[in-house]
Amino acid sequence: MATITHLSQRTPTVSIDDLLAGFHPSYRFGEVSFDTYRPDPAWPTQAEAVTKLKHFASTIGNSKGGFLGKLFGKKKVEKSGMYLDGGFGVGKTHLLASLWHLAPGRKAFGTFVEYTNLVGALSFRQTVEVLSGYSLVCIDEFELDDPGDTVLMSRLMRELSDAGVKIAATSNTLPGALGEGRFAAVDFQREIKVLSEQFDVHRVEGVDFRHRGLPDAPVPLEDGFIEEFAVERYGDKTFAVDEFSDLIGHMSKVHPSRYRALLAETDVLVLHNVETITEQAVALRFVVLADRLYDKDVPIIASGKPFSELFTPEMMAGGYQKKYFRAVSRLTALAREGQTGEPAL
């Protein structure tokens, strides 16, 4: 028998230990390694990335000093960070997760947004104190949507580096160009320079899928049949069934750092009457939920508007377009999985 729950009625309580326990690669990268990474011979930088990361892993746990040590130390000190730049589809997350699996000691793996949410949940100082005890911090999908988050993450990484923590990150923009053409504040530019100096940058080249466009969104189902369809397709799974408007209203009362816990018991998401989101704050919260749904591979069965119309055209063309593009792509893949059984890749 199917179990029906409602996300809009759940307010999970999450301890610090529970929050930190979620900082590991998603199931998609739960068992990857450098041996399972298949470098394309046509792009030598992919194999070079494996060699560099293996060497970087060998330095973890041996760090002495940090950013200040680099400024005042007499001997040359290896940079405390490794930065993988490259387009979509070249395996950067696979490589970063492989490093995480290989590295010794206590370590954290999360997206840029997850770390900013962690700071929001714990405070900056407590986050530094907690992560300073780690040997490695991996930051996937480094994003620079506003100067505040960038300055915060730059300062966090400097303090962790001072504590001897190794840092590895991925993005689609070279660190020296982060924020380029976006923000002109002097303080922001200074933070960008300091941030880029902490990393050994390696460009991972390969086939770039950035211009492939969004996958076709499936035609939404008629609202009166979606729950019956879900049960028929997924049987005795645990379903989260919610009105879209109720869910987005409730999300404003739950800190994004708790969205993973919010979905902990959810196998399938059934959404009634999806609508276009018109408020930026609501849209950004839904982006975080989309990432957590994708991490957990939760099929979606929905009525209303297709996910290709989830955000306004202005949002899709604005400063947060990368986030919205990713969210639409991931939600569309999960909706295709929910309706057709096609795996979300």
C-alpha positions as CSV (number, residue, x, y, z in Angstrom):
1,M,0.0,0.0,0.0
2,A,1.3,3.5,-0.9
3,T,2.1,5.9,1.9
4,I,1.0,9.5,1.4
5,T,2.7,12.4,3.0
6,H,2.7,16.2,2.5
7,L,5.8,18.3,2.3
8,S,3.8,21.4,3.1
9,Q,3.0,19.8,6.5
10,R,6.6,18.8,7.4
11,T,9.0,21.0,9.4
12,P,12.1,18.9,10.1
13,T,14.3,19.7,13.0
14,V,18.0,19.2,12.0
15,S,20.9,19.1,14.4
16,I,24.4,20.3,13.4
17,D,25.5,16.7,13.1
18,D,22.6,16.0,10.8
19,L,23.4,19.0,8.7
20,L,27.1,18.0,8.3
21,A,26.2,14.4,7.7
22,G,24.6,15.5,4.4
23,F,27.8,16.9,3.1
24,H,28.8,14.0,0.9
25,P,28.5,13.2,-2.8
26,S,25.0,12.4,-3.9
27,Y,24.0,8.8,-4.8
28,R,24.9,9.5,-8.4
29,F,28.6,9.9,-7.3
30,G,28.4,7.7,-4.3
31,E,30.8,5.0,-5.6
32,V,32.9,6.8,-8.2
33,S,36.7,6.8,-8.3
34,F,39.5,8.0,-10.5
35,D,39.5,4.4,-11.9
36,T,35.9,4.8,-13.1
37,Y,36.6,8.1,-14.7
38,R,37.2,7.6,-18.5
39,P,39.3,10.4,-19.9
40,D,38.8,11.2,-23.5
41,P,42.1,10.7,-25.4
42,A,41.2,13.6,-27.6
43,W,41.3,15.9,-24.6
44,P,44.6,15.3,-22.7
45,T,43.6,17.8,-19.9
46,Q,41.1,15.2,-18.6
47,A,43.8,12.6,-17.9
48,E,46.0,15.4,-16.5
49,A,43.3,16.4,-14.1
50,V,43.3,12.8,-12.7
51,T,47.1,13.0,-12.2
52,K,46.9,16.4,-10.5
53,L,44.1,15.4,-8.2
54,K,45.8,12.2,-7.1
55,H,48.8,14.3,-6.2
56,F,46.6,16.8,-4.4
57,A,45.0,14.0,-2.5
58,S,48.5,12.9,-1.3
59,T,49.1,16.3,0.3
60,I,45.9,16.2,2.3
61,G,46.6,15.9,6.0
62,N,50.1,17.2,5.6
63,S,49.3,20.9,5.3
64,K,51.1,23.2,7.6
65,G,49.9,26.8,8.0
66,G,47.7,28.2,5.3
67,F,47.0,31.5,3.5
68,L,48.9,33.6,6.0
69,G,51.8,31.0,5.8
70,K,52.0,31.7,2.1
71,L,52.3,35.4,2.7
72,F,54.9,35.3,5.4
73,G,56.6,31.9,5.1
74,K,60.1,31.7,3.6
75,K,59.7,28.4,1.9
76,K,57.4,27.7,-1.0
77,V,54.1,26.3,0.2
78,E,51.8,24.4,-2.2
79,K,48.5,26.2,-2.8
80,S,45.7,25.1,-0.4
81,G,43.2,24.8,-3.2
82,M,42.6,22.9,-6.5
83,Y,40.2,24.5,-8.9
84,L,38.7,22.6,-11.9
85,D,37.3,24.8,-14.7
86,G,35.5,23.5,-17.7
87,G,32.2,23.3,-19.6
88,F,29.2,21.1,-18.8
89,G,29.6,17.3,-19.3
90,V,33.4,17.0,-19.0
91,G,33.2,15.1,-15.7
92,K,34.2,17.8,-13.2
93,T,31.8,16.6,-10.5
94,H,33.0,13.0,-11.0
95,L,36.6,14.1,-10.5
96,L,35.7,16.1,-7.4
97,A,33.8,13.2,-5.9
98,S,36.7,10.8,-6.7
99,L,39.0,13.2,-4.8
100,W,36.6,13.2,-1.9
101,H,36.4,9.4,-1.8
102,L,40.2,9.1,-2.0
103,A,41.1,11.7,0.6
104,P,41.9,10.7,4.2
105,G,40.3,12.2,7.3
106,R,37.1,14.0,7.8
107,K,35.9,15.7,4.7
108,A,32.9,17.6,3.3
109,F,31.4,17.7,-0.2
110,G,28.6,20.1,-1.1
111,T,27.5,22.7,-3.6
112,F,28.3,26.4,-3.3
113,V,24.7,27.0,-2.3
114,E,24.8,24.3,0.4
115,Y,27.8,26.0,2.0
116,T,26.1,29.4,2.0
117,N,23.0,27.8,3.5
118,L,25.2,26.1,6.2
119,V,26.6,29.5,7.1
120,G,23.0,30.8,7.3
121,A,22.0,28.0,9.6
122,L,25.0,28.0,11.9
123,S,26.6,31.5,11.6
124,F,29.9,32.2,9.9
125,R,32.0,31.8,13.0
126,Q,30.5,28.4,13.9
127,T,30.8,27.2,10.4
128,V,34.5,28.0,10.4
129,E,35.0,26.3,13.8
130,V,33.3,23.2,12.6
131,L,34.9,22.9,9.2
132,S,38.4,23.7,10.5
133,G,38.5,20.2,11.9
134,Y,38.1,18.8,8.4
135,S,41.0,17.6,6.1
136,L,39.2,18.5,2.9
137,V,36.3,20.7,1.8
138,C,34.9,20.2,-1.7
139,I,32.8,22.9,-3.3
140,D,30.9,21.8,-6.4
141,E,29.3,24.3,-8.9
142,F,31.0,27.4,-7.5
143,E,28.5,30.2,-8.4
144,L,28.8,34.0,-8.2
145,D,25.4,35.5,-8.3
146,D,25.9,38.4,-5.9
147,P,29.0,39.9,-4.2
148,G,27.7,39.1,-0.7
149,D,27.9,35.3,-1.2
150,T,31.2,35.6,-3.0
151,V,32.8,37.6,-0.2
152,L,31.4,35.3,2.4
153,M,32.8,32.1,0.6
154,S,36.1,33.8,-0.1
155,R,36.5,34.6,3.6
156,L,35.4,31.2,4.7
157,M,38.0,29.5,2.4
158,R,40.7,31.8,3.6
159,E,40.0,31.0,7.2
160,L,39.8,27.3,6.5
161,S,43.1,27.5,4.6
162,D,44.7,29.2,7.5
163,A,43.6,26.2,9.6
164,G,45.3,23.8,7.2
165,V,42.2,22.6,5.4
166,K,42.6,21.7,1.8
167,I,39.9,23.0,-0.6
168,A,38.8,21.8,-4.0
169,A,36.2,23.4,-6.2
170,T,34.6,23.2,-9.6
171,S,33.0,25.8,-11.8
172,N,32.5,26.9,-15.3
173,T,34.4,30.2,-14.9
174,L,38.1,30.7,-14.1
175,P,38.5,32.1,-10.6
176,G,40.3,35.2,-11.8
177,A,37.2,36.0,-14.0
178,L,34.6,35.2,-11.4
179,G,32.1,38.0,-11.3
180,E,33.7,39.7,-14.3
181,G,31.3,42.1,-15.9
182,R,28.8,41.5,-13.1
183,F,29.9,43.6,-10.1
184,A,32.3,46.5,-9.9
185,A,32.5,47.1,-6.1
186,V,36.2,47.5,-5.0
187,D,35.8,45.2,-2.1
188,F,34.3,42.5,-4.3
189,Q,37.1,42.7,-6.8
190,R,39.7,42.4,-4.0
191,E,38.0,39.3,-2.7
192,I,38.0,37.8,-6.2
193,K,41.7,38.3,-6.5
194,V,42.4,36.8,-3.1
195,L,40.1,33.9,-3.9
196,S,41.9,33.1,-7.2
197,E,45.3,33.2,-5.6
198,Q,44.4,30.3,-3.3
199,F,43.9,27.8,-6.2
200,D,46.0,25.7,-8.5
201,V,43.7,26.1,-11.6
202,H,43.3,23.3,-14.1
203,R,41.2,23.6,-17.2
204,V,39.3,20.4,-18.0
205,E,38.6,20.5,-21.7
206,G,36.2,18.4,-23.7
207,V,32.9,18.4,-25.5
208,D,30.9,21.3,-24.2
209,F,27.2,20.7,-23.9
210,R,26.3,24.3,-22.8
211,H,24.6,24.9,-26.1
212,R,22.5,21.8,-26.2
213,G,19.4,23.6,-24.9
214,L,16.9,22.4,-22.4
215,P,15.4,18.9,-22.8
216,D,11.7,18.8,-23.9
217,A,9.4,19.0,-20.9
218,P,6.7,16.3,-20.9
219,V,3.1,17.4,-21.3
220,P,1.6,17.8,-17.8
221,L,-1.0,15.3,-16.8
222,E,-4.6,16.2,-16.1
223,D,-4.9,17.1,-12.4
224,G,-7.7,14.7,-11.5
225,F,-5.6,11.7,-12.5
226,I,-2.1,12.4,-11.3
227,E,-2.3,10.6,-7.9
228,E,-3.9,7.5,-9.5
229,F,-1.2,7.6,-12.2
230,A,1.5,7.8,-9.5
231,V,0.2,4.9,-7.5
232,E,-0.3,2.8,-10.6
233,R,3.3,3.4,-11.7
234,Y,5.1,3.3,-8.4
235,G,3.0,1.0,-6.3
236,D,3.8,1.0,-2.6
237,K,6.3,3.8,-2.6
238,T,6.1,6.8,-0.2
239,F,4.5,9.7,-2.0
240,A,4.7,13.4,-1.1
241,V,1.5,14.9,-2.5
242,D,1.1,18.7,-2.4
243,E,-0.6,21.6,-4.1
244,F,2.2,23.6,-5.7
245,S,1.0,26.9,-4.0
246,D,1.0,25.2,-0.6
247,L,4.5,23.9,-1.1
248,I,6.1,27.1,-2.1
249,G,4.3,28.9,0.7
250,H,5.6,26.4,3.2
251,M,9.2,26.6,1.9
252,S,9.5,30.1,3.1
253,K,9.2,28.8,6.7
254,V,11.8,26.1,6.3
255,H,15.5,27.0,6.0
256,P,17.0,25.7,2.7
257,S,19.6,23.9,4.8
258,R,16.8,21.6,5.9
259,Y,15.4,20.8,2.4
260,R,17.4,17.5,2.3
261,A,15.7,16.5,5.6
262,L,12.4,17.7,4.2
263,L,12.7,15.1,1.4
264,A,14.2,12.3,3.5
265,E,11.2,10.0,3.4
266,T,10.0,10.9,-0.1
267,D,10.3,8.4,-3.0
268,V,8.0,10.2,-5.5
269,L,6.8,13.8,-5.6
270,V,3.2,14.5,-6.8
271,L,2.6,18.2,-7.5
272,H,-0.9,19.6,-8.2
273,N,-1.2,22.7,-10.4
274,V,2.3,23.9,-11.0
275,E,2.4,27.6,-11.7
276,T,5.0,30.1,-13.0
277,I,6.9,31.6,-10.1
278,T,7.1,35.4,-10.3
279,E,9.0,36.3,-7.1
280,Q,12.8,36.0,-7.1
281,A,13.1,34.9,-3.5
282,V,10.6,32.1,-4.1
283,A,12.3,31.0,-7.3
284,L,15.7,30.8,-5.6
285,R,14.3,28.6,-2.8
286,F,12.8,26.3,-5.4
287,V,16.2,26.1,-7.2
288,V,17.6,24.6,-3.9
289,L,14.7,22.2,-3.6
290,A,15.2,21.1,-7.3
291,D,18.9,20.3,-6.5
292,R,17.9,18.2,-3.5
293,L,15.2,16.4,-5.5
294,Y,17.8,15.7,-8.2
295,D,20.4,14.5,-5.7
296,K,17.9,12.0,-4.3
297,D,16.5,11.1,-7.8
298,V,12.9,11.7,-6.8
299,P,10.6,11.2,-9.8
300,I,8.0,14.0,-10.3
301,I,4.4,13.6,-11.5
302,A,2.7,17.0,-11.9
303,S,-0.2,18.8,-13.4
304,G,-0.4,22.5,-14.4
305,K,2.3,24.2,-16.3
306,P,5.3,22.3,-17.6
307,F,8.6,23.0,-15.8
308,S,9.9,24.8,-18.9
309,E,7.5,27.6,-17.8
310,L,8.4,27.5,-14.1
311,F,10.3,30.7,-14.1
312,T,9.5,34.0,-16.0
313,P,11.3,34.9,-19.2
314,E,12.9,37.8,-17.3
315,M,14.3,35.3,-14.7
316,M,15.6,33.0,-17.4
317,A,17.5,35.9,-19.0
318,G,18.6,37.6,-15.8
319,G,21.6,37.4,-13.5
320,Y,20.5,34.1,-12.0
321,Q,19.9,32.4,-15.4
322,K,22.5,29.7,-14.8
323,K,20.7,28.6,-11.6
324,Y,17.3,28.7,-13.3
325,F,18.5,26.8,-16.4
326,R,20.0,24.1,-14.2
327,A,16.8,23.8,-12.1
328,V,14.5,23.6,-15.2
329,S,16.8,21.0,-16.7
330,R,16.8,18.9,-13.6
331,L,13.1,19.2,-12.8
332,T,12.3,18.3,-16.5
333,A,14.5,15.2,-16.3
334,L,12.7,14.1,-13.1
335,A,9.3,14.8,-14.6
336,R,10.2,12.7,-17.7
337,E,11.3,9.9,-15.3
338,G,8.0,10.2,-13.4
339,Q,5.8,10.0,-16.4
340,T,7.8,7.8,-18.8
341,G,10.3,5.9,-16.6
342,E,13.2,7.5,-18.5
343,P,16.1,7.7,-16.1
344,A,17.0,11.3,-15.1
345,L,20.6,11.8,-16.2
